[in-house]
Amino acid sequence: MVATVQDEFSWIGNRGIGCDWRGNDIRSLPSSSAELCNSQCALTERCTHFTWTLAHDGYGDRCFMKSGAVSRSDAVRSAIRNPYVRARTICGLVMV
C-alpha cells in the first residue's frame, strides 16, 4: 500500500499538521499562532499559503508566507530536526 499525503498528515480544514510547503517564500515574520499566520498571509499581496513553526534554532515562533498555486498533495514532511517542533509545524492554504 502506498502512503498518500492524506495518510501522512492530519488535516483540519485547510491546515496540515507536521508538513511544509517547499520554496516560493515571499517573506517570514514572527507569529504567535497558525491562525495569526493565516491572517497575516491573507493581508499580504500574493500570499496564497504559509508554513508556521514553533520556536527553534534561535528563531521564535515564525510564519513563512508563500505564493503560487498549491494543493494538499504538494505538502511535504517538515525537515525540522527537533521532533517536538516538527510534529507541531503547520502548513496552510489561506482561508479568508
Helices and strands as residue ranges (DSSP letters): H 5-8, E 10-12, E 15-17, E 19-20, E 25-30, H 34-42, E 49-53, E 62-66, G 72-74, E 76-77, H 83-86, E 90-93
